[in-house]
C-alpha cells in the first residue's frame, strides 16, 4: 500500500476536565510545548574530552562549541600534528585502527538548556534519542537518568520528576564514550541521530505505544491491525475513548475507528483496532 498515516485521540470522560491527546503532530523549528513531539536538535554545546563536573546544572559551558544535531565528531578533520600520519579525520593514532575506520573516538560532552512554558504544566515530559554512539549517560539538572551502553538503538528517559517549574531553566547533559575496537568498521561518535522532546498528558500513548501490522493485503482488500497501549499515570477513572483516523497520502480522511473502555481505571491498557480497506492503493 502507499504510505498511510494514522492519528489517534484519547478522551477520558470524568468529573475532571476533558483530556485530549493527538499522537501525530508536526515538528517545528521553534518549540511549541503544546505539541506532543518537539524536535530538540538545535542549540546544543559540545566539548571533546572528559570534563569533570560537566553533568551539573551550574557548570559553565559558555566556552564550549555551539552546534546542532545530528553530530559526529569522528568524521571532523583533525588539527595538524607534526610527525603524525593523518589526513582529514583519519589518523595512525586511532585507538580502534581499521575496526573503526582509522578515525578518533574518545569522550565527548553535550549540553543544552531549555525552558518549559505554562502549557507543559502538569504534563509528562520525556526525551527520546534516536541514536548515540556509544556508552552514553544522560543527566537532567544534575540528576542521572541512566546509561545506554549500545550505539545503534533508540532510547528515552522520563524528565518529569526532575524538571524545574515552567519559566525556569533546565539543563540537559550527555556524556558519550567511544573507546577501543567496538565495531567492524566506521561507527562515528556522538549524538549522531535526532533528539525529540515528548510532551503528553498523564493519560497518554507511550513511546512506541502503537504497533501496526497488515495481516492481509491484496488488490481487493487490506486489513490493517493496530495494537495500542494506553498509560494512566493518574488516579483518574471514567470512560476512555480512543479514536484513530486513517489518512490517505493526499491528506484525506479515509476512515476512522473508535474504541470505548468503561470503566477505565487501570494503570495501563492494551487494545486492538482493525481497519478493513476495499480496493486499497497498493
Beta strands, then each sheet from edge to edge (+ up, - down):
strand 1: 5-13
strand 2: 19-22
strand 3: 37-39
strand 4: 44-48
strand 5: 65-67
strand 6: 86-87
strand 7: 90-91
strand 8: 106-115
strand 9: 124-129
strand 10: 136-140
strand 11: 143-148
strand 12: 155-158
strand 13: 169-178
strand 14: 195-200
strand 15: 203-204
strand 16: 210-217
strand 17: 221-232
strand 18: 238-247
strand 19: 253-264
strand 20: 268-278
sheet 1: 2+ 1- 18+ 19-
sheet 2: 3+ 14- 9+ 12-
sheet 3: 5+ 4- 8+ 13- 10+ 11-
sheet 4: 6+ 7-
sheet 5: 15+ 17- 16+
sheet 6: 15+ 17- 20+
end
